[in-house]
């Protein structure tokens, strides 16, 4: 009996809570277990994503990419001004070569920094086929662009070059078999009409210049291909790597073209050198780099429409820096381009 009393006393002591843990060591009631289980289930259940939060994420990603695209278009739009300042020293093909080549050290530094900060596992393929094709397409774009300038009027060359989005839409729709929304088609029409109003009054219909006009169409075609290839390249590499490696390909092609067609590579004056450096840093490293950033988030179709802003920026810079007047018709054309871009913007249901 004495032994039995000691055992019962020991059991009663062990049922009491430890002083350091308080009531946590006591056995919870059935009601407490029910509340605890209910709480755990609520915490563990996945929270559905509301349409408003998805829309917010879409708009946030779109806003940053769209801002990069607009800044890139403005940076590329000022390149004709730099070409004009450098034209006394070097020819157009040589200026195109220096535009790309002088930007390579800056782009390489950007690539190293971007990849050092990138999370582990971020794709960074070196010189994939799509990047090589992007570099070749941009080489052809610059080559035919300058041939067009030499063979027809600047207005004609610029007008036909702005039809690049038409080729992007046709390739994506007919060749790649991807759906293109009605808003995109409407925005394309508005941008083309705006581009016509912006540049069309300076167009000259001259059968002797038909070859130069065709060079302008080729410019648009290859610039459209650049959009598509660069967009595909962004799925396997970062923006900096795509811009740098495509630039390596482009500069290698353009140096051969410059030597064959013009012979002299080095600028002769400080003004010419300064114009080439500015064009490399602003129009290529800045413009093409921002375009590559945007193509990682936006579709090539919509991005090509935004590049219509390049024509608007060129007109504004011509007015501000060269004293070239802007007529009311041109102003309306610029407004139509802005409206077309707004109509074609990605909606909440389509990420790209």
C-alpha positions in Angstrom: 0.0 0.0 0.0 2.8 2.4 0.8 4.4 1.7 -2.5 1.0 2.4 -4.2 0.7 5.8 -2.5 4.2 6.8 -3.7 3.4 5.9 -7.3 0.1 7.9 -7.3 1.9 10.9 -5.8 4.5 10.7 -8.6 1.9 10.6 -11.3 0.0 13.6 -9.8 3.3 15.6 -9.8 4.0 14.8 -13.4 0.5 15.9 -14.5 1.2 19.4 -13.1 2.8 22.0 -15.4 6.5 22.7 -15.1 7.2 26.1 -13.6 9.3 27.3 -16.5 6.7 26.4 -19.2 3.5 27.3 -17.4 0.3 25.8 -18.9 2.0 24.9 -22.2 2.8 21.4 -20.8 -0.7 20.6 -19.6 -2.9 18.6 -21.9 -5.0 20.9 -24.0 -8.8 20.6 -24.0 -10.8 19.3 -27.0 -12.1 22.8 -27.6 -8.6 24.2 -27.6 -7.5 21.5 -30.1 -10.4 22.5 -32.3 -9.5 26.1 -32.3 -5.8 25.3 -32.9 -6.7 23.1 -35.8 -8.9 25.7 -37.3 -6.2 28.3 -37.0 -3.6 26.0 -38.7 -5.9 25.2 -41.6 -6.5 28.9 -42.2 -2.8 29.7 -42.1 -1.9 26.8 -44.4 -4.6 27.3 -47.0 -3.3 29.1 -50.1 -4.5 32.6 -50.5 -6.1 33.1 -53.9 -4.7 35.8 -56.1 -7.3 38.5 -56.6 -7.8 40.0 -60.1 -6.9 43.4 -58.7 -3.5 42.2 -57.4 -2.7 40.5 -60.7 -3.7 43.7 -62.5 -1.4 45.6 -60.2 1.6 43.4 -60.9 0.9 43.6 -64.6 0.7 47.4 -64.6 3.8 47.6 -62.4 5.9 45.4 -64.7 4.4 47.1 -67.8 5.1 50.6 -66.5 8.8 49.9 -65.9 9.3 48.1 -69.2 7.3 50.8 -71.1 9.4 53.6 -69.5 12.6 51.8 -70.6 11.2 51.4 -74.1 10.3 55.1 -74.4 13.7 56.2 -73.1 15.3 53.9 -75.5 13.3 55.2 -78.4 14.3 58.8 -77.5 17.9 57.8 -77.2 17.9 56.2 -80.6 15.9 59.1 -82.1 18.7 61.5 -81.5 21.2 59.4 -83.5 20.6 61.3 -86.8 21.8 64.5 -85.0 25.0 62.8 -84.1 25.4 61.4 -87.6 25.0 64.9 -88.9 27.7 66.3 -86.7 30.1 63.4 -87.5 29.4 63.5 -91.3 32.3 66.0 -92.0 34.8 63.5 -90.6 33.5 60.0 -91.5 31.1 58.4 -93.8 27.7 57.0 -92.8 28.9 53.3 -92.7 31.9 54.3 -90.6 29.8 56.2 -88.2 27.5 53.2 -87.9 30.5 51.0 -87.0 31.8 53.4 -84.4 28.3 53.8 -82.9 28.3 50.1 -82.0 32.0 49.4 -81.5 32.6 52.3 -79.0 29.7 51.1 -76.9 31.1 47.6 -76.4 33.3 48.4 -73.3 30.4 50.1 -71.6 28.1 47.2 -72.5 30.6 44.6 -71.3 30.9 46.3 -67.9 27.1 46.4 -67.6 27.0 42.7 -68.5 29.5 41.8 -65.7 27.6 43.8 -63.1 24.2 42.5 -64.2 25.3 38.9 -64.0 27.2 39.3 -60.7 23.9 40.5 -59.1 21.7 38.0 -60.9 20.2 35.1 -58.8 21.7 31.7 -59.1 20.3 29.8 -62.1 19.5 32.9 -64.2 20.0 31.9 -67.9 23.1 33.4 -69.5 23.8 31.6 -72.7 26.8 33.0 -74.6 26.3 33.8 -78.3 23.2 31.6 -78.8 21.9 31.5 -82.4 19.1 34.0 -81.7 21.6 36.6 -80.4 23.8 36.0 -83.5 20.8 36.5 -85.8 19.9 39.6 -83.9 23.4 41.1 -84.5 23.2 40.2 -88.2 19.7 41.6 -88.5 20.9 44.9 -86.9 23.9 45.0 -89.2 21.6 44.7 -92.2 19.3 47.3 -90.8 22.1 49.9 -90.5 23.6 48.9 -93.8 20.3 49.4 -95.8 19.4 52.4 -93.8 22.6 54.2 -94.9 22.2 53.0 -98.4 18.7 54.4 -98.4 19.9 57.7 -97.2 22.5 57.8 -100.0 20.1 56.7 -102.7 16.9 58.7 -101.9 15.8 61.6 -99.8 16.1 61.5 -96.0 12.3 61.9 -95.7 11.7 58.9 -97.9 14.3 56.8 -96.1 12.9 57.7 -92.7 9.3 57.1 -93.8 9.9 53.6 -95.1 12.1 52.7 -92.1 9.2 53.5 -89.8 7.2 50.6 -91.4 9.2 48.1 -89.3 6.3 47.4 -87.0 4.3 46.2 -90.0 6.8 43.5 -90.7 7.0 42.5 -87.0 3.2 42.0 -87.0 3.2 40.1 -90.3 6.1 37.8 -89.2 4.6 37.1 -85.8 1.1 36.5 -87.2 1.8 34.7 -90.5 5.1 33.0 -89.9 5.2 32.3 -86.1 1.4 31.7 -86.0 0.9 33.8 -82.9 -2.3 35.6 -82.2 -2.3 39.4 -82.7 -5.1 41.3 -81.0 -7.5 43.7 -82.7 -6.2 46.5 -80.5 -2.7 45.9 -81.9 -3.9 46.1 -85.5 -5.8 49.3 -84.7 -2.8 50.8 -83.0 -0.5 49.8 -85.9 -2.9 51.6 -88.4 -2.9 54.7 -86.2 0.9 54.7 -85.8 1.4 54.3 -89.6 -1.0 57.1 -90.3 0.7 59.2 -87.7 4.1 58.4 -89.2 2.8 59.4 -92.6 1.6 62.7 -91.3 4.9 63.3 -89.5 7.1 62.6 -92.4 4.8 62.2 -95.5 4.6 65.8 -96.5 8.3 65.7 -97.3 8.1 62.6 -99.4 9.0 62.9 -103.0 7.8 60.5 -105.7 10.6 60.0 -108.1 11.1 56.9 -110.3 14.8 57.5 -110.3 14.9 57.0 -106.5 12.9 53.8 -106.4 16.0 51.8 -105.5 16.6 54.0 -102.5 13.0 53.6 -101.4 13.3 49.8 -101.6 16.5 50.1 -99.4 14.3 51.9 -96.9 11.8 49.0 -97.0 14.7 46.5 -96.5 15.7 48.7 -93.5 12.3 48.2 -91.9 12.3 44.5 -92.6 15.6 43.8 -90.9 14.8 46.1 -88.0 11.6 44.1 -87.5 13.7 40.9 -87.5 16.0 42.4 -84.9 13.0 42.9 -82.6 11.9 39.3 -82.9 15.4 37.8 -82.5 16.3 40.1 -79.6 13.0 39.2 -77.9 13.8 35.5 -78.2 17.4 36.0 -77.1 16.1 37.6 -73.8 14.6 34.2 -72.8 18.1 32.7 -72.6 20.2 35.7 -71.5 20.0 39.0 -69.7 19.6 42.3 -71.4 23.2 43.3 -71.1 24.5 40.1 -72.5 22.1 40.2 -75.5 23.1 43.9 -76.2 26.8 43.3 -75.9 27.0 40.0 -77.8 24.8 41.2 -80.6 26.9 44.4 -80.7 30.0 42.3 -81.2 28.5 40.6 -84.2 27.2 43.9 -85.6 30.5 45.8 -85.2 32.4 42.9 -86.9 30.1 43.1 -89.9 30.1 46.9 -90.1 33.9 47.3 -90.0 34.1 45.2 -93.2 31.4 47.3 -94.8 33.0 50.6 -93.8 36.4 49.5 -95.2 34.9 48.3 -98.4 32.6 51.3 -99.1 34.5 54.2 -97.5 38.1 53.2 -96.6 38.8 55.7 -93.9 37.8 54.8 -90.3 39.4 57.4 -88.0 37.7 60.8 -87.4 39.8 63.8 -88.0 38.4 66.4 -85.6 37.4 66.6 -82.0 33.8 67.4 -83.0 33.6 64.2 -85.1 35.1 62.1 -82.3 32.7 63.6 -79.7 29.7 63.0 -81.9 30.7 59.3 -82.4 31.3 58.8 -78.7 28.0 60.4 -77.8 26.2 58.3 -80.4 27.8 55.1 -79.0 27.0 55.8 -75.4 23.5 57.4 -75.8 22.0 55.9 -78.9 23.5 52.4 -78.8 24.4 51.6 -75.2 21.5 53.6 -73.9 18.9 53.1 -76.7 19.6 49.5 -77.6 20.3 48.5 -74.0 16.9 49.9 -72.8 15.2 48.2 -75.8 16.7 44.9 -74.7 15.5 45.4 -71.1 12.0 46.1 -72.4 12.0 43.1 -74.7 12.4 40.9 -71.7 9.0 42.0 -70.5 7.0 43.3 -73.5 6.1 41.6 -76.8 8.1 42.5 -79.9 4.9 43.5 -81.6 4.0 46.2 -79.0 7.7 47.2 -78.6 8.0 47.9 -82.3 5.0 50.2 -82.2 6.6 52.2 -79.4 9.7 52.7 -81.6 7.5 55.0 -83.6 8.4 57.4 -80.8 11.9 57.5 -82.4 10.4 59.5 -85.3 8.7 61.8 -82.9 11.9 62.3 -80.9 13.9 62.9 -84.1 11.4 65.6 -85.1 11.6 67.3 -81.7 15.4 67.2 -81.6 15.6 68.6 -85.1 13.4 71.5 -84.0 15.4 72.1 -80.8 18.9 71.6 -82.0 18.8 72.2 -85.8 15.9 74.8 -86.0 13.8 72.5 -88.2 10.1 73.7 -88.0 7.3 71.3 -86.9 4.1 71.9 -88.8 0.5 71.4 -87.4 0.1 68.3 -89.6 3.3 66.8 -88.1 2.1 67.6 -84.6 -1.1 65.8 -85.3 0.9 62.9 -86.6 2.9 62.7 -83.4 -0.4 62.7 -81.4 -1.8 59.9 -83.6 1.3 57.8 -82.8 0.9 58.4 -79.1 -2.8 57.4 -79.4 -2.0 54.3 -81.4 0.5 53.1 -78.8 -2.1 53.6 -76.1 -4.7 51.6 -78.0 -2.2 48.7 -78.6 -0.9 48.6 -75.0 -1.0 45.1 -73.3 -4.2 44.4 -71.4 -4.6 42.6 -68.1 -5.4 39.3 -69.8 -2.2 39.2 -71.9 1.2 39.3 -70.3 3.1 39.5 -73.6 
